[in-house]
C-alpha cells in the first residue's frame, strides 16, 4: 500500500483550438508536465488538498482546489473552454481552458478506467 494517490490529467485528441500547442499542468503552483492533444499525464500526490491549473501561453484555466483521498485516483480532463467560435476566450487570463475532475472507477478487470474515455462500439 502506498502513501500516495494519483491524479491523471487527460487532454482530448480532437479539439480544433490549440491543436498545435501544449498545455502546462500546475499542481500547487509548480509546473508538473505538459500535455499535447490525446496525451495523459499521471502524477503521484500526497492525499489532501491541492490546487490545480492548466496553462497555455498567457491564459489558462482558473485555479481549482481538489481534495484527494488516500489511495484514490482522480481523472482531470483538460480542454478548451467554450466552442471553436468563442475564440475570444483565449485572450482572457483565466478563461481559455477548463478542468473537469472526476474520480476514476474500478473496472471488472481490476484496472482503473477514466470516465473521459468511452467505448463507442
N, C-alpha and C positions, 0 to 999 in steps of 0.2 A: 504494500500500500504506500502510496506516495503522499507527501505533504502538499503537492502542487495540484492545481486544477488547470484545465486547458481552455483557451479561447481560440476559436477558428474564425479567421477573417476570410470571407469569400467575396470575390468580385465576379458578377455575371459576365459571360463571354460576349454576348451580342448587345451592346448598347452603342448607338451611333456616337453620342457625345463622349469625348475623352478617349476614343478608341486607341489613340497613339500616345497617351500619357499614362504614367504610373501614379498610383496613389500612395502616399506615405502614411503608415499606420503609427499613431502615437498611443502609448499607454502610460498613464501617469506623467504626462508631459515629456516623455522621452521617445524618440523615433525607434521603432522596433523592426521595421522592414518595409518593403514596397510590394504593391500588388499591381499586376498587369491584368488585362481582361482574361477571364477564365482561370485565374490562379487562386490558390488558397494559402494562407499564412497561418501556421499553428504556433501558439505561444504558451509556454508554461508560466502560470502566475500563482502567487500565494492566494489562498482564499481571503475574501474580504471585499472592501470597496475599491473600485478602480475607476479612473477617468479615461475614457477612450475618445479618440478623434481620428478622422481621416483628413488628409490634406492633399491638395493638388494646386501647384503654383501658389498664387496669392489667396486662394479661397479654400474651402473645405466644408466639413460638417460642423455643426455646433458640438461642443464637448458634451458627452453623455456619461453620466455616472451609472455604473453597473455594480451589482453585488454578486460575487462569485462564491458559491457554496463549496465546501470541502469535497474533493473528489468529483466535481461536476465538470461538465463540458458545455460551453456556450458557443453558439454559432452567431456570427455577426455578418450580415450581408451589407456590403459597401457598394453603393451605386449612385449615379447622378440623380439629383432630386428633380422632380417635375418631369416634363417630357422634352422631346427634341425641339419643340417650338418655344420653350421657355429658356432660351439661350441667355437671357439677361441674368439668370441666377449665377452664372459663372463669374459675374462681376461683384457679387456680394461676398463680404469676408467670411461669412459662415452660412452660406446657403446653397452652395454648388453640389454638395454631396449629402446623402442621408444614410443613416445607420439603422438597421433593423436587427434587434437582438432577440434570439430565441434559444431555449435550452435544447441541446441535442437529445434525441431519444434513442434508446437501445433497440436494435432490430432483433429479429428472431435468431439470427446467426451469431449474436453476441458482439457485434460491432456497432459503432455509433453511426447514425445516419443524419445528415443535415436536412433540416426542413426546407432548405432553399433549392435542393436538387430533387426534382421529381421525375419519376419514370413515366414516360408518355406512351407506353405500349398499350 
